[in-house]
């Protein structure tokens, strides 16, 4: 579970940020990819084992919802993509788990819809008094909701599918539910 949480945060950051900047040397990239791939394989195996043991899916979802969400994140990640979705499908099949038609047919939400659903989910968490999720933009690990939304604004601006529309969406949604402005 801990591996999945870390993996999800990294993938989410890549998806939301668009991560197209090439700032690592080839040697560091190769090592990073090896570690990243190993984390991915371990987390997929761990989640499949949890599903086989009939444990609850993370974050109150069904396993079907969990896998659709995870495959969406993987599919849109610049460092991952189709080959990694295919890996998940193959590993689930090999374990005897049922196919999920939305994944098989790649019927995923748009990046914009994933972003807005995520914002809405986090606003609900903030309204319930929960702590913000552990997230970083490479500079800080957030501790407060204002820090979280600042990082989300930066990520939105770096994501070509979201950009300023995402920042405006956050501002408007917070206003609609009665949360105070961030600036």
Phi, psi and omega per residue, in radians:
X1 nan -0.757 3.126
X2 -1.070 -0.741 3.096
X3 -1.058 -0.731 -3.137
X4 -1.116 -0.752 -3.136
X5 -1.037 -0.841 3.122
X6 -1.088 -0.803 -3.140
X7 -1.048 -0.781 -3.124
X8 -1.081 -0.723 3.137
X9 -1.116 -0.729 3.130
X10 -1.139 -0.835 -3.136
X11 -1.100 -0.773 3.123
X12 -1.031 -0.743 3.123
X13 -1.068 -0.741 3.115
X14 -1.138 -0.758 -3.110
X15 -1.137 -0.851 -3.099
X16 -1.200 -0.631 -3.083
X17 -1.443 -0.367 -3.092
X18 1.424 -0.278 3.069
X19 0.320 1.256 3.089
X20 -1.919 -0.043 -3.134
X21 -1.266 2.287 -3.129
X22 -1.842 1.665 -3.054
X23 -2.089 0.052 3.136
X24 -1.785 2.589 3.031
X25 -1.218 2.837 3.141
X26 -1.043 -0.682 -3.122
X27 -1.140 -0.757 -3.141
X28 -1.187 -0.701 3.104
X29 -1.029 -0.783 -3.116
X30 -1.087 -0.810 3.104
X31 -1.090 -0.765 3.132
X32 -1.044 -0.809 -3.122
X33 -1.093 -0.702 3.114
X34 -1.071 -0.810 3.138
X35 -1.152 -0.783 -3.127
X36 -1.085 -0.790 3.112
X37 -1.087 -0.730 3.133
X38 -1.123 -0.718 3.094
X39 -1.092 -0.739 3.138
X40 -1.071 -0.883 -3.137
X41 -1.033 -0.812 3.131
X42 -1.075 -0.739 -3.102
X43 -1.205 -0.655 3.089
X44 -1.116 -0.818 3.120
X45 -1.047 -0.770 -3.138
X46 -1.093 -0.741 -3.141
X47 -1.208 -0.667 3.073
X48 -1.088 -0.778 3.111
X49 -1.068 -0.696 3.108
X50 -1.123 -0.719 3.114
X51 -1.140 -0.732 3.124
X52 -1.094 -0.576 3.134
X53 -1.442 0.078 3.124
X54 1.100 0.469 3.039
X55 -1.277 2.801 3.115
X56 -1.211 2.533 3.064
X57 -1.256 2.662 3.133
X58 -1.072 2.651 3.032
X59 0.997 0.588 3.027
X60 1.204 0.324 3.130
X61 -1.668 2.902 2.942
X62 -1.408 2.865 3.104
X63 -1.107 -0.637 3.099
X64 -1.049 -0.845 3.117
X65 -1.085 -0.736 3.136
X66 -1.004 -0.876 -3.077
X67 -1.195 -0.641 3.085
X68 -1.085 -0.829 -3.142
X69 -1.062 -0.797 -3.122
X70 -1.106 -0.760 3.137
X71 -1.166 -0.574 3.039
X72 -1.072 -0.839 3.141
X73 -1.029 -0.805 -3.107
X74 -1.146 -0.778 -3.085
X75 -1.026 -0.741 -3.087
X76 -1.530 -0.144 -3.112
X77 -1.236 2.260 3.139
X78 -1.084 -0.437 -3.111
X79 -1.640 0.010 -3.105
X80 -2.265 -2.221 3.048
X81 2.126 -2.649 -3.025
X82 -0.954 -0.774 -3.099
X83 -1.060 -0.591 -3.114
X84 -1.385 -0.568 3.020
X85 -1.138 -0.769 3.108
X86 -1.018 -0.717 3.109
X87 -1.049 -0.791 3.125
X88 -1.051 -0.829 -3.127
X89 -1.030 -0.818 -3.120
X90 -1.106 -0.725 -3.126
X91 -1.189 -0.681 3.094
X92 -1.141 -0.747 3.115
X93 -1.086 -0.795 -3.129
X94 -1.051 -0.520 3.133
X95 -1.480 -0.044 3.119
X96 1.464 0.261 3.125
X97 -1.446 2.651 -3.078
X98 -1.211 2.578 3.042
X99 -1.139 2.692 3.074
X100 -2.089 1.869 -3.021
X101 -0.937 -0.682 -3.130
X102 -1.060 -0.618 3.116
X103 -1.323 -0.808 -3.137
X104 -0.992 -0.640 -3.112
X105 -1.666 0.035 -3.138
X106 0.950 0.772 3.085
X107 -1.564 1.339 -3.073
X108 -1.790 2.706 3.027
X109 -1.125 2.754 3.056
X110 -1.228 2.846 3.081
X111 -1.042 -0.658 3.117
X112 -1.093 -0.804 -3.132
X113 -1.128 -0.694 3.076
X114 -1.055 -0.775 3.134
X115 -1.071 -0.883 -3.081
X116 -1.157 -0.666 3.077
X117 -1.085 -0.710 3.122
X118 -1.121 -0.797 3.118
X119 -1.037 -0.814 -3.141
X120 -1.058 -0.733 3.123
X121 -1.093 -0.736 -3.121
X122 -1.255 -0.617 3.060
X123 -1.085 -0.733 3.084
X124 -1.066 -0.692 3.099
X125 -1.117 -0.737 3.115
X126 -1.101 -0.741 3.127
X127 -1.098 -0.548 3.135
X128 -1.427 -0.050 3.116
X129 1.484 0.212 3.101
X130 -1.266 2.790 3.045
X131 -1.336 2.686 3.100
X132 -1.195 2.693 3.115
X133 -1.168 2.703 3.087
X134 -1.253 2.003 -3.127
X135 -2.594 2.668 3.103
X136 -2.464 2.718 3.011
X137 -1.922 0.328 -3.113
X138 1.652 -0.201 -3.123
X139 -1.907 -0.809 -3.095
X140 -2.413 2.642 2.900
X141 -1.652 2.207 -3.043
X142 -1.263 2.601 3.094
X143 -2.160 -0.374 -3.093
X144 -2.208 2.840 3.099
X145 -1.108 -0.741 3.091
X146 -1.021 -0.693 3.073
X147 -1.105 -0.726 3.121
X148 -1.022 -0.844 -3.094
X149 -1.200 -0.523 3.047
X150 -1.120 -0.761 3.100
X151 -1.126 -0.742 3.124
X152 -1.096 -0.667 3.068
X153 -1.037 -0.825 3.130
X154 -1.054 -0.761 3.138
X155 -1.122 -0.712 3.129
X156 -1.062 -0.751 -3.111
X157 -1.162 -0.452 3.129
X158 -1.539 -0.147 -3.094
X159 -1.719 1.982 -3.092
X160 -1.044 -0.408 3.133
X161 -1.436 -0.142 -3.030
X162 -2.171 -1.050 3.138
X163 0.768 -2.425 -3.051
X164 -1.145 -0.452 3.060
X165 -1.032 -0.630 3.124
X166 -1.179 -0.755 3.104
X167 -1.067 -0.792 3.124
X168 -1.121 -0.638 3.112
X169 -1.081 -0.780 3.117
X170 -1.045 -0.831 -3.121
X171 -1.043 -0.848 -3.091
X172 -1.175 -0.744 3.135
X173 -1.110 -0.731 3.115
X174 -1.088 -0.717 3.124
X175 -1.127 -0.768 -3.113
X176 -1.031 -0.615 -3.094
X177 -1.659 0.047 3.043
X178 1.539 0.256 3.070
X179 -1.418 2.596 -3.093
X180 -1.237 2.638 3.099
X181 -1.075 2.673 -3.072
X182 -1.502 -0.448 -3.097
X183 -1.821 nan nan
